[in-house]
Amino acid sequence: MLDPGVLVAGLISATGAPRALLSAWLDGAFEMVASPILVAELERVLLRSKFRTYTSESEAQAFVSLIRRLATIFPDPPMVVGLTPDPGDDYLVALARATSVDALVSGDRHLCDLVDPDPPVLTPRAFLGRLASLD
């Protein structure tokens, strides 16, 4: 499962691990898991005016539509408070657990610094390495 920050980075940067992950996903290397709340956060972030330097509003909307269409969308999980130091990230861990994903992919320090997380939290680069080892 890719957190919204990774998805945003993959859209607005032509290079780097987040962009490579989006390409790998589109090539069928892994299943993208999302939920309505995750997609709504992605859309809310991408529609901020500060992102117009990187992508147009119509490109941002098209990207969100692509995620809605091609990702496996699960219902939002019940909210669990206190899973992370940042209450805004609790739903990501709850979703990852509810959908039994192999990993939550994030560059967010609040998630990457969790001690013994279930499921594991991997940086985009680490997840790319895991995908490469499966080839």
C-alpha positions as CSV (number, residue, x, y, z in Angstrom):
1,M,0.0,0.0,0.0
2,L,1.4,3.4,-1.0
3,D,0.7,6.3,1.3
4,P,-0.7,9.5,-0.3
5,G,2.7,11.3,0.0
6,V,4.4,8.6,-2.1
7,L,1.6,8.9,-4.7
8,V,2.0,12.7,-4.8
9,A,5.8,12.4,-5.1
10,G,5.3,9.8,-7.9
11,L,3.1,12.2,-9.9
12,I,5.1,15.4,-9.5
13,S,8.6,14.1,-10.0
14,A,9.8,12.6,-13.3
15,T,12.5,10.6,-11.5
16,G,13.0,8.9,-8.1
17,A,11.7,5.9,-6.3
18,P,8.1,7.0,-6.0
19,R,7.9,7.5,-9.8
20,A,9.5,4.1,-10.3
21,L,6.9,2.5,-8.0
22,L,4.1,4.0,-10.0
23,S,5.6,2.6,-13.2
24,A,6.1,-0.8,-11.5
25,W,2.4,-0.8,-10.4
26,L,1.2,0.1,-13.8
27,D,3.3,-2.7,-15.2
28,G,1.6,-5.1,-12.8
29,A,4.5,-5.7,-10.4
30,F,2.2,-5.3,-7.3
31,E,-1.4,-4.6,-6.4
32,M,-2.2,-1.1,-5.3
33,V,-4.6,-1.0,-2.3
34,A,-6.5,2.1,-1.4
35,S,-9.7,3.2,0.3
36,P,-12.1,6.2,-0.1
37,I,-10.4,8.2,2.7
38,L,-6.9,7.6,1.2
39,V,-8.1,8.7,-2.3
40,A,-9.9,11.7,-0.8
41,E,-6.6,12.7,1.0
42,L,-4.7,12.3,-2.2
43,E,-7.2,14.5,-4.1
44,R,-7.3,17.1,-1.4
45,V,-3.5,17.4,-1.4
46,L,-3.1,17.5,-5.2
47,L,-5.7,20.2,-5.5
48,R,-3.7,22.6,-3.3
49,S,-2.5,25.6,-5.3
50,K,1.1,25.0,-4.4
51,F,1.1,21.9,-6.7
52,R,0.1,23.9,-9.8
53,T,3.9,24.5,-10.3
54,Y,4.2,20.7,-10.8
55,T,1.0,19.6,-12.3
56,S,-2.2,21.1,-13.6
57,E,-5.5,20.6,-11.9
58,S,-6.8,18.5,-14.7
59,E,-3.7,16.3,-14.6
60,A,-4.1,15.9,-10.8
61,Q,-7.8,15.0,-11.3
62,A,-6.8,12.5,-14.0
63,F,-4.3,10.9,-11.7
64,V,-6.8,10.5,-8.9
65,S,-9.3,9.0,-11.4
66,L,-6.6,6.5,-12.5
67,I,-6.0,5.5,-8.8
68,R,-9.8,5.1,-8.3
69,R,-10.1,3.0,-11.5
70,L,-7.0,0.7,-11.2
71,A,-6.3,0.4,-7.5
72,T,-8.1,-2.2,-5.4
73,I,-10.4,-0.1,-3.3
74,F,-11.4,-1.4,0.1
75,P,-13.9,0.1,2.5
76,D,-12.4,2.5,5.0
77,P,-11.4,0.6,8.1
78,P,-12.8,1.4,11.5
79,M,-10.7,4.3,13.0
80,V,-8.2,3.2,15.6
81,V,-6.6,6.0,17.6
82,G,-2.9,5.9,18.7
83,L,-1.4,3.6,16.1
84,T,1.1,6.3,15.2
85,P,2.5,9.5,16.7
86,D,0.5,11.5,14.1
87,P,-3.3,11.0,14.4
88,G,-3.6,11.8,10.7
89,D,-1.6,8.7,9.9
90,D,-3.6,6.2,12.1
91,Y,-6.0,5.4,9.2
92,L,-3.1,4.3,7.0
93,V,-1.9,1.7,9.5
94,A,-5.5,0.6,10.2
95,L,-6.1,0.2,6.4
96,A,-2.9,-1.7,5.9
97,R,-3.8,-4.1,8.7
98,A,-7.4,-4.5,7.6
99,T,-6.3,-5.4,4.0
100,S,-3.4,-7.6,5.1
101,V,-0.9,-5.8,2.7
102,D,2.7,-7.0,2.7
103,A,3.9,-3.5,3.5
104,L,2.9,0.1,3.9
105,V,5.2,2.2,1.7
106,S,5.9,5.7,3.0
107,G,8.6,8.3,3.4
108,D,6.8,9.8,6.4
109,R,9.0,9.8,9.5
110,H,6.1,9.2,11.8
111,L,5.5,5.9,10.0
112,C,9.0,4.9,9.1
113,D,10.2,5.3,12.7
114,L,7.5,3.0,14.2
115,V,9.1,0.2,16.2
116,D,8.2,-3.2,14.9
117,P,5.2,-2.1,12.8
118,D,2.6,-4.5,11.6
119,P,2.7,-4.6,8.6
120,P,6.2,-3.4,8.0
121,V,6.7,0.2,6.8
122,L,9.1,0.5,3.9
123,T,10.5,3.5,2.2
124,P,9.8,3.7,-1.6
125,R,13.4,2.7,-2.3
126,A,13.3,-0.3,0.1
127,F,10.0,-1.5,-1.5
128,L,11.6,-1.2,-5.0
129,G,14.4,-3.3,-3.7
130,R,12.0,-5.9,-2.5
131,L,10.2,-5.9,-5.9
132,A,13.6,-6.3,-7.6
133,S,14.5,-9.3,-5.4
134,L,11.3,-11.0,-6.6
135,D,12.3,-10.9,-10.2
